[in-house]
């Protein structure tokens, strides 16, 4: 297929990717088909791509590429506002062409995310992020469809607020389910407030619309967070006001609005003290403790009654001009103010010193205005006082009747215009924050007043600053020096002495500065000194002297032009000192030479004595060399080059010295390390030697202790021997006596026993003598026979076992014994028989 045909065909092919859709208008029937991707179709000649314009509510033709639109997508935490929903509420099917269903034109539904679909032709979709609320934020919602709001009231997405919650990008896990059994009044157009203290995330249900704050062009509105000493005012549609005092987070009702002043919605409480107060009108009856107030009562609240004042809905402030807080006037000692009683018209004098706070309910401060004749008589020749009073009268007459500029305010305006300093008691102070609330603006018709300004009364007062002095001379010839800081009142016949001082550099008498003030401390006098060295090189010095006046002040004015006197004298001294040096030596040590010449050399304490002028007590305590100029440029260049060479050499020497210093320090460190190691080793050996010595001492001590213990034991035993010997001797004596006694008893018993034995032996002998030998032989034979019989009986089984006769076995057993003879005798006897 040719390339041109392929391009022509591709221009009529509609290829939609996933999440894309396009509208095609059938020009033969007027139907609009919604093609939803992924899909591909070829356009007929009667198919026209179109888009739906949300503003004009019309279908507009476009190119095929422009017809491709992305799906309407609301992720988690977002929601869609869908206008003209389909009757069956089914979105177009994906991957096919969809014919337009019946739309509920004019209806609007809200679909929380996540949701994604292609809108039907004629539908309008707006994607809105879910509303994340901090604890000091809120939303205003309105019912736009009463029936839908009731049906979907439980479908609102609301997440509970947690303590200290901050702004979230995702909704909270837990969810507040609206109580479907307790549905509020959902009349169309009704407004509700969703507070951030209760809900951290909110998506409205169908039938409820979140109202946009048009002033900030956003949905979320900020509540007012009140700190201590702050308050705000809410104005309802019915005209009632609500005053909220901090600390608090203030959410308005749907019908309320914050009262603002200069863009601020919260205001500072009025701070009062004993010398300030506010003027209040009661506009509604109320009870405060045991005291009741009725409409029309006027109150003057001062710091004595209430140090911090918060407005009330029953109060309206009364102000004169722009003044909210009334402050006390400071009345110095020796001065006074006029006070008018508004009720009686009586004017009294309030004397100082005091801090006077007039009660605006009954008292008003007044001022008198002097006429021209009085000013001329009381202040002769004072043109300024005359003009001041004339302007004050003109301003007081500008407005009369109901509109009046208070005399005090007029005096301020006039003083600013005339650049006149007003007395302190005439000045008024303003509060940090203006009062916000109900108020009355009043004017006051005031009688003519006068202004008594102490600036134009009394003697001439001269203020002398710190470090200055002046000479006062009277017509009687008396002179006295006044040293500041001080205020001095001139006597009638006293004047101030004028002195003339040289000006310019170098100082000269061409133009003198006239003054009555002498700078007695830290005066600065600069000059230029032209001199010549001993090698005829001219130099120019720019110097600055620091001068004090010391000792008796009456001598300070003995020299009229002390500047010229000082510079002329020092020029002569410096020229003479410079003449004694060559230009090279002087250039190298110029500052030291000048300071030594002017101030003297440094003494043992490291100080310079300075230079004192005994003529007028003037002393130079310091001098600065600002610049040194050599007029011969060639010599100056040579000196500079020489200085550069010296500096270069000095730098090289300094580098070598630094290298030497580093090497020396390294070697010193090595030596110190070796010394430290040697000391450590010696210390270890000393410790070991000490330990050995200690052990030897311990062993010797143990031996000595053992020997001493053994010696004590032997001594104790030796000491015990004598009593032991005595005891032993006594014991042995007793034992010997006892043994002797027992031996005697035993001998006696033995004798008796021997006698008994002898008797028994004799008896036995007598019995034996009675037995004949024949009887003994018979008994012996009878005994032997009986024994042989028993032996034979016992040995019979053995004979049977061995095969021998019993006699043979028995003969072997008793061979060598006495029984052998008995057996032989028996045998012989048997043979004989």
Secondary structure, DSSP 8 states (H G I E B T S, - for coil): --HHHHHHHHHTEEEE-TTEEEEEEETTT--EEEEESSEEEE--TTEEEEEEETTTTEEEE--HHHH-EE-EEE-TTEEEEEES-BTT-----TTSEEE---B-TT-EEEEESSEEE---TT-EEEEEE-EE--TTEEEEEEES-HHHHHHTGGG-EEEE--TT----SS--SS-B---TTS-----TT-EEEEETTTEEEEE--TTEEE--BTTTTBS-EE-EEE-TTEEEEEEETTS-EEEEESSEEE---TTEEE--BTTBS-EE-EE--TTEEEEEEE-S-EEETTEEE-TT-EEEEETTT-SEE---TTEEEEEETTB-EEE-EEE-TT-EEEEEETTT--EEEEESSEEE---TTTEEEE-B---HHHHHHHSTT-HHHHHHHHHHHHHHHHS-TT----HHHHHHHHHHHHT----GGG-----SS---S-EEEE-------B---GGGSSS-EEEE-TTEEEEEEETTS-EEEEESSEEEE--TTEEE--EEEEETTTTEEEEEEEES-EE-SSEEEEEEEEEE-TTS-EEEEEEEEEEEE-S-GGGTTSSS-HHHHHHHHHHHHHHHHHTTS-HHHHHHTHHHHHHHHHH----TTS----EEETTTTEEEEEEEEEEEEES-HHHHHHHHHHHHHHHHHHHHHHHHHHHHHHHHHHHHHHHHHHHHHHHHHHHHHHHHHHHHHHHHHHHHHHHHHHHHHHHHHHHHHHHHHHHHHHHHHHHHHHHHHHHHHHHHHHHHHHHHHHHHHHHHHHHHHHHHHHS-HHHHHHHHHHHHHHHHHHHHHHHHHHHHHHTS-HHHHHHHHTTTSHHHHHHHHHHHHHHH-
